[in-house]
Amino acid sequence: MNPYLPHTPDDIREMLATVGVPDLDALFADIPPEVQRRNRPLGLGGHDEQAVHGHLTSLAERSTGHRLVPFLGGGVYDHFVPAVVGHILSRAEFYTAYTPYQPEVSQGTLTWMFEYQTMICELTGMEVANASMYDGATALAEAVLMAHRATGGRTVLIPRSLNPHLREVVATYAWGAGLTVAEVPYDAHGRLSLNGIPPNACALIVQQPNALGVLEDLAGLKDRLGKAFLIAAANPIALAVVEPPGAFGADVVVGEGQPLGNPVAFGGPLLGFFATRMEHLRRMPGRVSGQTHDLDGKIGYVMTFQTREQHIRREGATSNICTNSALCALAATVYLAALGPGGLRRVALLSYERAHALADQIATIPGYSLALAGPFFHEFVVRCANPEAAVERLRREGIAVLPPSFLHPLGVRDGFLVAVTEKRTPEELDRFVSALRRKDR
């Protein structure tokens, strides 16, 4: 009997009596013994959850047909999500992620919110974080508005290497607030090339890694900005192995939290994380869970700040965002707690190592090269004469990458973007290389 089934021996006897058989052997008596697995091992051996999941998926594909292997990136990444994440999210306590207005009946929600904020601060190197926002794009736009409120500046410095989708959202917010957007170029390595700071600048945005996959050098940037904010838009997985922006004096660190335990899910829902320094707490949008003690000295949790809420500050609210992505933030909390610092570092290192292994192999194929010389994490641009044909060849071989047009706003028209996570196996990397080597029929 499966030890994970909730039925007691009495339950089983009652069910067997209802269908009119004396025991489990009689229940399956019409199945030939030679095809029964009840007394034989499954043959899976000792493997981790991801390996078992991959094996069972490959078996399922015999019935469902061909599956595209995703080497997709551009802001949303195909990381493995442990089963415990979905299990916790499906519990009745978390069916609704609405604002916990009554702390006395919302201690569970407020507790995980506090833990989420703490872990985001640890990842980013910042002092305070809110309890999530819509997505990484709106979190970045809100950071720009916060920088404008704090400094009074009206020019936002945006690198050309910023993800085009982030750029569009920030530009829309800036237009509504009457701010000017100024573009900052990148050098031959793909890194930010900042020549001067306008006197009325309110913020410089730096994506880490940037949309070309290149890791930026944040050293000394804050010193050059004066009162203007240094806003980092960071990949949270990369922060497990890369020095956090907070160590370089960043004023705000935001990002897309989807890689933290949330599936790709056709591009949503997503999760925006937002962290800043304590001095900017009251300017920060979103809500904050805080720890306190009750009259008996027991630890409890409350809503410490709700600065975005119209019901609190009305026209004085710091943001018009009226909800958050609490269920996605809960997924991130469970994911981070389940992996721990060592597990998250392993995910990051596996992604890094496999991306570099693939990049090294691609660079040996005639007609293909890495487009940029700068260091990268798990995403890189491949240069070739006909990127559209190369992407189509990959698709025919069951491999998915972003269309080359994603890179056009970044000034790259002779390449395509490749992203590698810890889910991509050595066999899949070899399949990718073989597809590029194979001549078109």
Secondary structure by P-SEA (a helix, b strand, c coil): ccccccccaaaaaaaaaaacccccccccccccccccccccccccccccaaaaaaaaaaaaaaccccccccccccccccccccaaaaaaaaccccccccccccccccaaaaaaaaaaaaaaaaaacccccccccccaaaaaaaaaaaaaaaccccbbbbbccccaaaaaaaaaaaaaabbbbbbbbbccccccccccccccccbbbbbccccccccccccccccccccccccccccccccccccccccccccbbbbbcccccccccccccbbbbbbbcccccccccbbbbbbbccccccccccccccccccccccccccccccccaaaaaaaaaaaaaaacaaaaaaaaaaaaaaaaaaaaaaaaccccccccccccccbbbbbcccaaaaaaaaaaacccccccccccccccccbbbbbbcccccaaaaaaaaaaaacccc
